[in-house]
Amino acid sequence: MDEQAPDKKIDTREGMDKWLSTFLKLVGLELVLSVIFISLGYISGNQYFRGVGIGLLIAWVTGALAYFVVRKRA
């Protein structure tokens, strides 16, 4: 009887921790992809790849800031 019914709401703290964990993984993926694209752009001399890498880097910084703000409030 200790099991949670599927229709009941998940505890706010538990749901927030799961959300933050998933968000942190996505932010990490953005960082890795940005490094790959920036490196690929410099190796191949392709400005397009460098631009994609810079865009992902900007997204990473924005996501990291959002993560820390939400984490601080939680």
N, C-alpha and C positions, 0 to 999 in steps of 0.2 A: 504494500500500500504506500510505500515511500516514493514510488515512481511518479514522475510528473506526467500528467495527462497531456497529450499533444495539443489540446485546445487551450491550455492555460498559458498565460503570459510568462515569459522568461523573466527572471529577476533582472532589474535594470543594471545592476553591477555586472552580472554575468554576461548580459548582452553587450554591454559597453566594452568589456575586456575582449570578447570575441571580435567585435568590430575593430577595435584598436589593433589587435593582432593581425587581422586581415589587411588593414590599412597600412601597417608597418611593412608587411611583405610586398605590397604594391609599390610603396615608396622605395624599398630596396631594389625592386625590379627596375624602376625608372632610373635609379642611379647606375646600375650595372649596364643597362642599355645605353645610357648617355655616354658612359666611358667607352663602350664598344663603338658607337657611331662616331664619336670624336676621334678616336684612334684610327678607325677605318678611313675617316675623312683626311687625316693628316698623312696616312700611309699612301693612300691612292691619289691624294691631291684633289679630291672631289669636294667642292664647296657645299654641295647639296647634303652630303653625309655629315659634314661639320655643322651645318645649320640644323639638321635633325637632332644631332647630339646636343647642341646648345639649347634647343627647344625642350628637350627632355631634361636637361640640367635645370632649366628654369622651373619646369613642372616638379622636379625633385625638391628644389628648395621650397617652393610653395607648399608642397605636400608635407615636407618635414616640419615647416612652421605650423601648419594646421594640426599635425600630429601632437606637437608639443603644447600647443594652446589647449587642445581638447584633453590631453593627458593631465595638464595642470588643473583643469576644472574638475576632472573626474575624481 
